[in-house]
Structures are given as structure tokens and as C-alpha cells.
Amino acid sequence: MPAPLRSLLAEPRPPGAPPLSWRDWLLTAVCAGAALLEGALRPGQPGGVVAVLLAAGLAPVLLIRRSRPLLAVTVAFGATLIAPAFTGGVKAEEGALVYLLVVLYALFRWGSGREAALGLLVVMVKQVAALALSQEPPGDTAGGTAITIAVFALGAAVRYRSGARARELDQVRATERERLARDLHDTVAHHVSAMAIRAQAGLATAGTRPDAATDALRLIENEARQALAEMRTVLRALRTDEPDTPRLADLSGLAAGAGPPVEIEVGAGLGAVAPATGAAVYRIVQEAVTNARRHARGATHIRVRVTAEESRVRLRVEDDGAAPGPRATIEGYGVSGMRERAELLGGTCVAGPGPERGWHVEAVLPS
């Protein structure tokens, strides 16, 4: 498969699609009402009652043009292809169906790459079939194809511009966070230097002036308090996408969501786990559960078990999906990330197919 086509098919849906609102309902009502009004005012229009009902009945596809653009295009163009069979070979006038251009625009603006490719194929098949069945002359087919390409290009251009704008904003945020990180470094270095100087002064005068040593400790405490407060302020700004560090108590939230049900069992004796270990446990379980929901074929159950063993925390995530195929043995970035996080804390993490079914992830971390 050529690289450009593979890249197109792998393109996800763009974020930020507006939810269904009253404006969409109003647009649908206006388009359907306009078609019915035209039918009432022009009783002798081509296609008759069937053409009027088609133009009015297809208006609801506008409601799903962003959430399910491929379905909207397939229904709309499939219906316009078969409609002439019920109107004696007479197709509905394009003026009554002009709102379908909005559906075509939404396909390339809000659909995934695979949906856009399949939708384009649906439109091409409809155009070729209409020409072969003599539903419209070649000139109209060429004109309609040109308009379709223009609408597709407009949707793709707006999508690209929106993505470029989002990337620009992400770059600005990354630059600002880098500056904040530098400020944090300077702040910590300043306070640590001040504490070191106070400590040296206290040690030098501890033998002859105990009160001076006590004052130095008070100053060191004050400097440390200020450093911690400023660090928290800057880190809060850096973590705008994740304001709170996850904990073991947050594991229960991973059971929610679509996919196989998740059973989470947290053993006793985990109250004194270090925050870094608790966050690592949460992240590893989150990644493992997400992978199981996405890739475990036929899985009906996902089990998570976290237990305390002396000075260690052991977690295990397993599903009952079908036996993994050859591709399942190839490690992705998620598995590598779980292993790296565990090793940074002095632990281990292994992932692989189970002895009979499913995929198992097991990690051991210091508590």
C-alpha cells in the first residue's frame, strides 16, 4: 500500500467537533420545510411526490453529518441513486438537495481518513452508476463531480488549517512551559543556595553562639517553605492537562467506560505506598486496561489485582480475549512506556500472552 494512502487511512477524526445543537435541528427543519414548500407550490415538478418526499426525508442526515459522516453520505447518495427507479427515471432537482453539499463538506472536515476514503468511493460509485443508467447527461455529471471535488477540498482545507492552528497553540504552550520550567530551576537554585549559606553560617557559629545556629535553622525552614510554595505554583501551571497526580484510590475510576467490564481488586496494606509508586501503579493499570479494551478480541472480562508484598507492590492485569496472533507479540510504545516507568522506580514490568487466552501485564514496584 502506498505511504500516502496508508497515512490517509490511519488519520483519526479531528478533535473539537461541535455537539448536536438547536442550530442543527433548525437547519434540518428549514431544509425539509423548503422541500415540502417547493412541492406544494410546484405540483408539477419533475419526480412528483417521490422527489419531494426524498428531498424532505433526507434532511435528517444533517443531524449525523459530524458524528457519523460516512453513514450520512452513504444514505444520502444511495437514496438519490435508487430514487429514479420510483419516479419513472426522473431524478429530483438539485436545488431541493443542495443541502447535501453540507454533508459532503462534513465528511472531509470531521470524518476519519478511512471514512473520508470510503465516502469518496461511495460518491464516485454513485456518479458512475448515474451516468451508466442515463440518469443524468455527461455534462451534468461533470459539473456535479467538479462541485463535489470543490466541497471536499474546502472541507480538507478547513480541517488542515484547524489542525495547523492547534499545533501552533500547542507549540506556544510548550514554549511557555519550557520557560516556566527554567524559572522553576532558577527559583529552586536560589533557595537551595540560600539554605546552604545559612547552614554553613550556623555550623560555623554553633560552638560559640547557639542562638545564631537556631536562627539559621529558622531561616532555612523559611527558605524551604518558600521554595516548596513556589514549586507547587509553577508545577500547577505546568500540569494544566493533568492537575492532580493519580493515586491508588483513583483506580476504581478505570472501571468506567465502554468495553468489557473491569474488575479491580486492591489488597490491604497499601495505605503507606509512596506517591510516585501509587501514580506509577495507576498509569500502568490505565495503559493495560486501555490496551485490553482496544485489542483483546472477544474479551468479556478484564481483571486488575494490586497487592502488597513486604516492601513491594505487585499488580496484575489480565483479560480473557482470544489467543493473541503474531502481531500481538510486537511491543508498542505503551508496553515500552510501562516498562520504562517501572524501571525508573527500581521495579519491573512484563507483558505478554497468557498461557491459554488473553494478554497479561504484571509489574512489581518498590512501595
ZAMARGU-4260 file (C-alpha; in steps of 0.2 Angstrom, whole numbers, plus 5000, padded with zeros to 4 digits):
<rodrens>
0) 5000/5000/5000 | 5007/5017/4995 | 5013/5028/5010 | 5001/5042/5007 | 4986/5031/5006
5) 4992/5022/5022 | 4993/5039/5030 | 4976/5044/5025 | 4968/5028/5031 | 4977/5030/5048
10) 4971/5048/5050 | 4960/5049/5065 | 4945/5060/5067 | 4950/5078/5071 | 4945/5084/5089
15) 4933/5098/5093 | 4918/5093/5083 | 4903/5103/5089 | 4890/5093/5098 | 4872/5092/5091
20) 4863/5108/5095 | 4847/5118/5091 | 4856/5125/5076 | 4857/5108/5068 | 4839/5105/5071
25) 4834/5122/5064 | 4844/5118/5048 | 4836/5101/5046 | 4819/5109/5049 | 4822/5123/5036
30) 4829/5111/5023 | 4814/5099/5025 | 4802/5113/5025 | 4809/5121/5010 | 4807/5105/5000
35) 4789/5102/5006 | 4785/5120/5002 | 4793/5119/4985 | 4782/5103/4982 | 4766/5112/4987
40) 4770/5127/4976 | 4776/5117/4961 | 4764/5102/4960 | 4771/5098/4943 | 4789/5097/4947
45) 4800/5083/4940 | 4799/5067/4950 | 4782/5071/4958 | 4778/5067/4976 | 4793/5054/4977
50) 4805/5068/4973 | 4798/5080/4986 | 4797/5066/5000 | 4815/5061/4995 | 4821/5079/4997
55) 4812/5081/5014 | 4816/5064/5020 | 4835/5065/5018 | 4836/5081/5028 | 4839/5072/5045
60) 4856/5066/5038 | 4862/5083/5043 | 4860/5079/5061 | 4873/5065/5060 | 4885/5073/5047
65) 4898/5076/5061 | 4895/5061/5072 | 4893/5048/5058 | 4898/5057/5042 | 4901/5041/5032
70) 4883/5034/5036 | 4876/5051/5031 | 4885/5051/5014 | 4880/5033/5011 | 4862/5035/5015
75) 4860/5052/5005 | 4869/5046/4989 | 4862/5029/4990 | 4844/5036/4991 | 4847/5048/4977
80) 4854/5034/4966 | 4839/5022/4968 | 4825/5036/4969 | 4823/5037/4950 | 4818/5019/4950
85) 4802/5025/4958 | 4799/5041/4948 | 4800/5034/4931 | 4818/5038/4929 | 4816/5056/4933
90) 4828/5062/4947 | 4824/5075/4960 | 4830/5093/4956 | 4847/5098/4963 | 4840/5114/4971
95) 4830/5104/4983 | 4845/5093/4988 | 4858/5107/4988 | 4860/5104/5007 | 4869/5088/5003
100) 4884/5098/5000 | 4885/5102/5019 | 4886/5083/5021 | 4900/5081/5009 | 4909/5095/5017
105) 4907/5087/5034 | 4914/5071/5028 | 4931/5078/5025 | 4930/5091/5039 | 4925/5079/5053
110) 4927/5061/5047 | 4942/5050/5049 | 4954/5046/5035 | 4946/5029/5032 | 4928/5037/5032
115) 4934/5050/5020 | 4941/5037/5008 | 4926/5026/5009 | 4914/5041/5007 | 4923/5047/4992
120) 4922/5029/4985 | 4903/5030/4988 | 4901/5046/4979 | 4911/5040/4964 | 4901/5024/4963
125) 4885/5035/4963 | 4891/5046/4950 | 4897/5032/4938 | 4881/5022/4941 | 4870/5038/4937
130) 4880/5041/4921 | 4879/5022/4916 | 4860/5022/4920 | 4857/5038/4910 | 4850/5046/4925
135) 4859/5062/4920 | 4869/5069/4905 | 4888/5068/4905 | 4888/5087/4906 | 4878/5087/4922
140) 4889/5073/4929 | 4905/5083/4925 | 4898/5098/4934 | 4892/5088/4949 | 4909/5080/4950
145) 4918/5097/4950 | 4907/5104/4963 | 4909/5088/4974 | 4928/5090/4972 | 4927/5108/4977
150) 4917/5104/4993 | 4929/5090/4998 | 4944/5102/4995 | 4936/5115/5006 | 4932/5103/5020
155) 4950/5096/5019 | 4957/5114/5019 | 4947/5119/5034 | 4952/5103/5043 | 4971/5106/5039
160) 4970/5124/5044 | 4962/5120/5060 | 4975/5106/5064 | 4989/5118/5060 | 4981/5131/5072
165) 4980/5118/5085 | 4998/5113/5083 | 5003/5132/5084 | 4994/5133/5100 | 5002/5118/5107
170) 5019/5125/5102 | 5016/5141/5111 | 5011/5131/5126 | 5026/5120/5125 | 5037/5136/5124
175) 5029/5144/5139 | 5030/5128/5149 | 5049/5127/5145 | 5051/5145/5151 | 5041/5140/5167
180) 5052/5126/5169 | 5068/5137/5168 | 5060/5149/5181 | 5057/5134/5192 | 5075/5129/5191
185) 5081/5147/5195 | 5069/5148/5209 | 5075/5131/5217 | 5093/5135/5214 | 5091/5152/5223
190) 5083/5145/5238 | 5094/5130/5239 | 5109/5141/5238 | 5102/5152/5252 | 5099/5137/5263
195) 5117/5131/5260 | 5124/5148/5265 | 5113/5148/5281 | 5118/5131/5286 | 5136/5135/5284
200) 5134/5150/5295 | 5125/5140/5308 | 5138/5127/5308 | 5152/5140/5310 | 5144/5148/5325
205) 5136/5133/5333 | 5150/5131/5346 | 5151/5149/5352 | 5134/5156/5348 | 5120/5143/5349
210) 5107/5156/5347 | 5114/5160/5330 | 5113/5142/5325 | 5095/5142/5330 | 5091/5157/5320
215) 5100/5150/5305 | 5088/5134/5306 | 5073/5145/5306 | 5079/5154/5291 | 5082/5138/5282
220) 5065/5132/5286 | 5058/5148/5280 | 5068/5147/5263 | 5062/5129/5261 | 5044/5133/5264
225) 5045/5147/5251 | 5054/5136/5239 | 5040/5122/5241 | 5026/5135/5238 | 5034/5142/5223
230) 5037/5125/5216 | 5019/5120/5218 | 5013/5136/5210 | 5024/5133/5194 | 5021/5114/5194
235) 5002/5118/5194 | 5004/5129/5179 | 5015/5116/5170 | 5002/5102/5173 | 4987/5111/5165
240) 4982/5095/5156 | 4983/5084/5172 | 4981/5095/5188 | 4981/5080/5200 | 4993/5066/5202
245) 4984/5050/5201 | 4983/5038/5217 | 4979/5021/5221 | 4962/5027/5227 | 4958/5033/5209
250) 4960/5015/5202 | 4941/5012/5204 | 4938/5026/5190 | 4946/5015/5177 | 4931/5003/5178
255) 4920/5015/5169 | 4920/5017/5150 | 4915/5006/5135 | 4921/4989/5133 | 4922/4973/5143
260) 4918/4975/5162 | 4934/4978/5173 | 4935/4970/5190 | 4948/4980/5201 | 4954/4972/5217
265) 4965/4982/5229 | 4973/4972/5243 | 4976/4978/5261 | 4992/4986/5267 | 4993/4998/5253
270) 4990/5014/5263 | 5008/5019/5265 | 5013/5017/5247 | 5024/5032/5241 | 5015/5044/5229
275) 5027/5040/5215 | 5023/5022/5216 | 5004/5025/5218 | 5005/5036/5202 | 5015/5023/5193
280) 5003/5009/5198 | 4988/5019/5191 | 4997/5023/5175 | 5002/5005/5171 | 4985/4999/5175
285) 4977/5013/5164 | 4988/5008/5150 | 4985/4990/5152 | 4966/4992/5153 | 4965/5003/5138
290) 4975/4991/5128 | 4964/4976/5133 | 4948/4986/5128 | 4956/4991/5111 | 4964/4975/5106
295) 4958/4960/5116 | 4947/4951/5103 | 4931/4943/5110 | 4936/4948/5128 | 4922/4948/5141
300) 4931/4952/5157 | 4946/4962/5162 | 4954/4959/5180 | 4965/4970/5189 | 4973/4965/5205
305) 4985/4975/5216 | 4993/4968/5232 | 5006/4972/5244 | 5021/4960/5247 | 5033/4966/5261
310) 5042/4981/5253 | 5034/4979/5236 | 5018/4982/5227 | 5013/4969/5214 | 5000/4972/5201
315) 4992/4961/5188 | 4981/4965/5173 | 4973/4951/5163 | 4959/4948/5151 | 4950/4933/5143
320) 4952/4938/5125 | 4956/4926/5111 | 4973/4919/5109 | 4984/4933/5103 | 4990/4932/5085
325) 5008/4935/5078 | 5006/4954/5079 | 5002/4954/5097 | 5020/4949/5101 | 5026/4965/5094
330) 5028/4978/5108 | 5021/4995/5105 | 5025/5011/5113 | 5013/5008/5128 | 5021/4992/5134
335) 5038/5001/5132 | 5032/5016/5142 | 5025/5004/5156 | 5042/4995/5157 | 5052/5011/5157
340) 5041/5019/5171 | 5043/5003/5182 | 5062/5003/5179 | 5064/5021/5184 | 5057/5017/5201
345) 5068/5002/5203 | 5054/4989/5198 | 5050/4978/5184 | 5036/4976/5171 | 5032/4962/5159
350) 5018/4960/5146 | 5014/4945/5135 | 5001/4932/5130 | 4993/4922/5144 | 4996/4903/5145
355) 4979/4900/5137 | 4970/4916/5132 | 4971/4934/5133 | 4985/4946/5137 | 4994/4948/5154
360) 5003/4963/5162 | 5012/4961/5178 | 5023/4974/5187 | 5032/4974/5203 | 5037/4991/5211
365) 5045/4996/5227 | 5032/5003/5240
</rodrens>
